Amino acid sequence: METLLRVAVLVSSLLHCSAFLDLSGPSEVRGVWRGSITLPCAYVPVEDLVQQTLTWTVVHDKGSGTIIRRDGSDDHILLSEYRDRVSIPKDAPGNVSLLILNLEVSDRGTYTCQVTWKDSNNSLIAKEITTKLEVVKVAATKPIIRAGQLGLTVPAGASTSLTCEASGSPPISYRWFRSVPAGKAVLLSSGAELAWHSLRPSDSGTYFCEAENRAGAGAVQRSDAVQLTVTDLPTTTVALQRNVATTGGHHSTTGRGESSDMELTVTGSPRVAPSPLLYGPAAALGGAALGALLALGLGCWRRRRRKEEPLYEVAFRSTAEVALLHTEVEVPVKCLHEETCSNTEKTTMKDRKGPEYENLVTAMESQYEREGI
């Protein structure tokens, strides 16, 4: 009587566990030739049951056999035609699906998933399901064009790309074309992506791609055309009203102390405005070299006079030297037209004070005062 009771408890336990253990998966799946496919097989893990073995077997035109077997040690692929093409997820309790890569037409057949568990009484429980696999060849579909991150309106100098995408049995080949007048098209490249590293306005135009594979019996699928627009870089004109220029530290002045206007043309994307701090070093440099620059301006002014008159160049380095002009101290000068100068004219300027001379000195003093030197 006690033995019968034990047997009844064991059977009840097995029936209870079996009710919870059930493999699930479709009865039929369809895969694309040269593509990949997953044959689903899964169960809900039960605490008192431990998976012992897992096997996938197949029956097809080539024969039958065990494709892969998983036990306590590792996964073992037993059929050579599936080597490096099949796998089962790891670290995913309850998921024992079979992944098949690079499907061949000969892979069509009936596949069986079988799992064995051991309960707390060391009893074994086995379950299995079968799935029929069909492998078909699918012609390439009409491709679509995907633009890069910047879209279809891109500034000159930027980089972008267009990608041609189609579905169907691989391998799928792609070609890129650009439309030209008279309804013709120019072949640009072969490949899924058409890329530009530095766009030019001349790259603006209409583009389309074609896709085909061997499953389509040579049928070529053409995408809709897209319009790529490359915009010119904007031009910004800035007028600078300064006595001391900020471009290179150069200064131009006339004999009457007049400043010249400057126009700076910048071509490019106006992303960051020039910092006003950039003008500081230029102004400091202009102050330090102002004497030499004034001499250059004096020379330019003097050249406006007739060549038959004597022409001189005076170099000043500080306001102190400008002040010396009001004294009898001699200031060195250089005659620029030696044919109009006498020997005495090449030495000093103290004897050349006159209305014209006084105007020049006043202009240079005013220049120094405006610059705060």
C-alpha positions in Angstrom: 0.0 0.0 0.0 2.9 2.4 0.9 4.6 1.6 -2.4 1.5 2.4 -4.4 1.2 5.7 -2.5 4.7 6.7 -3.5 4.1 5.9 -7.1 0.9 7.9 -7.1 2.8 10.9 -5.6 5.6 10.6 -8.2 3.1 10.4 -11.1 1.2 13.4 -9.8 4.4 15.3 -9.5 5.4 14.5 -13.0 2.0 15.4 -14.4 2.1 18.7 -12.5 5.5 19.6 -13.9 4.6 18.4 -17.3 1.6 20.7 -17.3 3.8 23.7 -16.7 6.5 22.6 -19.1 5.5 23.1 -22.7 7.6 24.1 -25.7 6.1 26.8 -27.9 6.9 27.7 -31.6 5.3 28.0 -35.0 4.5 25.1 -37.2 5.9 26.7 -40.3 8.3 29.5 -41.2 9.6 31.0 -44.4 13.1 32.2 -45.0 14.7 34.1 -47.8 17.5 32.6 -49.8 20.9 33.9 -48.7 19.3 35.5 -45.7 19.0 34.3 -42.1 16.1 32.8 -40.2 15.3 31.9 -36.5 13.3 28.8 -35.8 11.5 29.7 -32.5 11.4 27.2 -29.6 10.9 28.4 -26.0 9.5 27.3 -22.6 8.8 28.9 -19.2 11.5 27.7 -16.7 10.2 25.9 -13.6 12.2 26.1 -10.3 12.4 22.4 -9.6 13.3 21.3 -13.1 16.8 21.6 -14.6 17.4 21.5 -18.3 19.7 18.5 -19.2 19.9 18.3 -23.0 18.7 20.2 -26.1 18.9 18.9 -29.6 17.8 20.2 -33.0 17.3 17.6 -35.7 16.3 17.9 -39.4 14.7 15.9 -42.1 15.1 17.2 -45.7 16.0 16.1 -49.2 19.7 15.4 -48.3 18.7 13.0 -45.5 18.2 13.4 -41.7 20.4 13.9 -38.7 21.1 15.9 -35.5 22.2 19.5 -36.4 23.3 20.6 -32.9 23.3 19.2 -29.4 23.7 21.1 -26.1 24.6 19.3 -22.9 26.3 20.2 -19.7 29.6 20.8 -21.4 29.0 22.8 -24.5 27.2 23.1 -27.9 28.1 20.4 -30.5 27.4 20.9 -34.2 27.1 17.4 -35.7 26.2 18.1 -39.4 29.0 19.6 -41.4 26.8 21.6 -43.8 25.5 23.6 -40.8 28.9 24.3 -39.3 29.5 28.1 -38.7 25.9 28.7 -39.7 23.8 27.7 -36.7 23.7 28.9 -33.0 21.4 28.8 -30.0 21.1 31.7 -27.5 23.1 31.5 -24.3 22.4 33.0 -20.9 18.7 33.2 -21.9 16.8 30.6 -19.8 13.8 29.2 -21.7 15.0 30.4 -25.1 16.3 27.5 -27.2 15.6 28.8 -30.7 17.8 27.9 -33.6 19.4 30.6 -35.7 20.4 29.6 -39.3 22.6 32.0 -41.4 23.1 32.1 -45.1 20.1 30.0 -46.0 20.4 27.6 -48.9 17.5 26.2 -50.9 18.6 22.8 -49.7 17.9 23.9 -46.1 14.2 23.5 -46.6 12.8 20.6 -44.5 11.3 19.7 -41.1 13.2 20.7 -38.0 12.5 19.3 -34.5 13.4 21.0 -31.2 13.7 18.5 -28.2 14.4 19.5 -24.6 15.0 17.1 -21.7 14.7 18.2 -18.0 15.5 16.5 -14.6 13.3 17.0 -11.6 14.2 16.9 -7.9 13.6 13.1 -7.9 16.2 12.7 -10.8 13.4 11.8 -13.1 13.7 12.9 -16.8 11.0 14.8 -18.7 11.2 15.3 -22.5 9.3 17.6 -24.8 9.6 18.4 -28.5 8.0 20.5 -31.3 8.5 20.4 -35.1 8.7 23.3 -37.5 8.6 23.2 -41.3 11.0 25.6 -43.0 10.5 26.9 -46.6 13.4 28.7 -48.3 12.3 31.1 -51.1 14.1 33.4 -53.5 12.7 37.0 -53.4 13.4 39.6 -56.1 14.8 42.9 -55.0 12.1 45.4 -54.1 11.9 49.0 -55.3 14.7 50.8 -53.5 14.3 53.9 -51.4 16.9 56.7 -50.9 17.9 57.9 -47.5 19.6 61.3 -47.2 22.4 62.0 -44.7 22.0 63.9 -41.4 22.0 67.3 -43.2 19.1 66.4 -45.5 18.9 67.3 -49.2 19.8 71.0 -48.8 23.5 71.2 -47.8 25.9 74.1 -47.7 29.0 74.1 -49.9 32.1 72.5 -48.3 30.1 70.1 -46.1 30.1 66.3 -46.4 27.0 64.2 -46.9 25.8 60.9 -48.4 22.8 59.2 -50.1 22.0 55.6 -49.2 20.1 53.2 -51.5 18.1 50.5 -49.6 16.2 47.6 -51.0 15.0 44.3 -49.6 15.1 40.8 -51.1 17.4 37.8 -51.4 21.0 38.9 -51.1 23.3 39.7 -52.6 21.7 42.9 -53.9 23.8 45.1 -56.2 23.3 48.9 -56.4 24.1 51.6 -58.9 23.9 55.4 -58.6 23.0 57.8 -61.5 22.7 61.5 -62.0 20.1 62.9 -64.4 21.3 65.2 -67.1 19.4 67.2 -69.8 17.6 65.4 -72.6 16.4 62.7 -70.2 19.7 60.9 -70.0 21.5 59.6 -66.9 25.2 59.4 -66.0 26.4 56.3 -64.1 28.3 57.6 -61.0 29.2 54.6 -58.9 28.4 51.0 -57.9 27.5 50.5 -54.2 24.7 51.2 -51.8 26.2 54.6 -50.7 27.0 57.7 -52.7 29.2 60.1 -50.6 30.7 63.5 -51.0 33.5 64.7 -48.7 33.4 68.4 -49.7 30.3 69.5 -51.6 30.4 72.1 -54.4 27.5 74.1 -55.9 28.1 72.1 -59.1 27.1 68.9 -57.2 23.5 70.2 -57.1 21.3 67.9 -59.2 18.8 65.0 -59.5 20.0 61.6 -58.4 18.5 58.1 -58.4 19.6 54.5 -57.8 18.9 51.0 -59.1 18.8 47.7 -57.3 18.8 44.1 -58.6 19.6 40.5 -57.5 19.8 37.1 -59.0 16.4 36.1 -57.7 14.6 38.6 -59.8 15.6 37.1 -63.2 17.5 40.2 -64.1 14.7 42.6 -63.2 16.1 46.0 -62.2 14.3 48.1 -59.7 14.7 51.9 -59.9 14.1 54.3 -57.0 12.3 57.7 -57.1 14.6 60.6 -58.0 15.7 63.1 -55.3 16.9 66.6 -55.7 20.2 67.6 -54.0 20.7 71.3 -53.5 24.1 72.7 -52.5 23.9 76.3 -51.3 26.7 78.9 -51.7 28.5 80.1 -48.6 27.1 83.5 -47.4 29.3 86.6 -47.8 29.5 89.2 -45.0 30.8 92.7 -45.5 32.1 94.7 -42.5 33.1 98.3 -42.8 35.7 99.4 -40.2 35.9 103.1 -39.3 39.2 103.2 -37.4 42.3 105.3 -37.5 44.5 102.3 -36.7 43.6 99.3 -38.9 43.0 96.0 -37.2 44.3 93.9 -40.2 48.0 93.4 -39.8 48.5 96.6 -37.7 49.0 98.8 -40.8 48.1 102.5 -40.7 47.5 105.0 -43.5 47.3 108.7 -43.0 47.4 111.8 -45.1 49.4 115.0 -44.5 46.4 116.5 -42.9 45.9 113.7 -40.4 42.8 112.2 -42.2 42.0 108.5 -41.5 41.1 106.1 -44.3 38.0 103.8 -44.3 38.5 100.1 -44.7 36.2 97.4 -46.0 36.7 93.8 -44.9 34.9 91.1 -46.9 34.5 87.7 -45.2 33.4 84.6 -47.1 32.3 81.6 -45.2 29.6 80.5 -42.7 29.2 83.2 -40.1 29.3 80.9 -37.1 31.2 82.9 -34.5 31.7 86.7 -34.6 35.3 87.9 -34.2 36.0 88.8 -30.6 36.7 92.5 -29.8 39.7 91.2 -27.8 41.5 90.6 -31.1 41.7 94.3 -31.6 43.7 94.9 -28.4 47.0 93.4 -29.6 46.6 95.2 -33.0 46.1 98.6 -31.3 49.1 98.0 -29.0 51.2 97.1 -31.9 50.0 100.1 -33.8 50.9 102.4 -30.8 54.4 100.9 -30.5 55.1 101.2 -34.2 53.2 104.4 -34.8 56.2 106.5 -35.4 57.4 104.3 -38.3 53.9 104.1 -39.7 53.5 107.9 -39.6 56.8 108.2 -41.6 55.3 105.9 -44.2 52.1 108.0 -44.3 54.3 111.2 -44.7 56.1 109.6 -47.6 52.8 108.8 -49.3 51.6 112.3 -48.9 54.9 113.8 -50.1 54.7 111.7 -53.3 51.7 113.7 -54.3 53.9 116.7 -54.7 55.7 117.4 -57.9 58.8 115.4 -58.4 60.8 118.6 -59.1 60.4 119.7 -55.5 62.6 118.3 -52.7 61.0 115.3 -50.9 61.9 114.3 -47.4 61.1 111.4 -45.0 61.2 112.0 -41.2 61.2 109.2 -38.6 59.6 109.7 -35.2 59.4 107.1 -32.4 57.7 109.0 -29.6 55.8 112.2 -28.7 59.0 113.5 -27.2 60.5 113.6 -30.7 57.4 115.4 -32.0 57.8 118.0 -29.3 61.4 118.5 -30.4 60.2 120.0 -33.6 59.2 123.2 -31.7 62.8 123.6 -30.5 66.0 124.3 -32.4 67.1 120.7 -31.9 68.0 119.1 -35.2 66.0 116.0 -36.3 67.5 113.7 -38.8 65.8 113.6 -42.2 66.2 111.7 -45.4 65.8 113.1 -48.9 63.9 110.8 -51.2 64.7 112.6 -54.5 68.4 113.2 -54.4 68.3 115.0 -57.7 66.2 117.8 -56.2 68.1 118.1 -52.9 71.2 120.1 -52.1 73.8 118.9 -49.6 72.4 121.2 -46.9 68.9 119.8 -47.3 70.0 116.3 -46.4 71.0 117.1 -42.8 68.3 118.8 -40.7 64.8 120.1 -40.7 65.2 123.0 -38.2 65.5 125.6 -41.1 62.5 124.3 -43.0 59.8 125.5 -40.6 57.0 127.2 -42.5 53.2 127.1 -42.8 53.3 123.8 -44.5 55.6 122.4 -42.0 53.5 123.6 -39.0 50.4 122.0 -40.5 52.2 118.6 -40.8 53.4 118.8 -37.2 49.9 119.7 -35.9 48.4 116.7 -37.8 50.9 114.3 -36.3 50.3 115.6 -32.8 46.6 115.3 -33.2 47.1 111.7 -34.4 49.1 110.9 -31.2 46.4 112.5 -29.0 43.5 110.5 -30.6 45.4 107.2 -30.1 46.1 108.1 -26.5 49.8 107.7 -26.9 
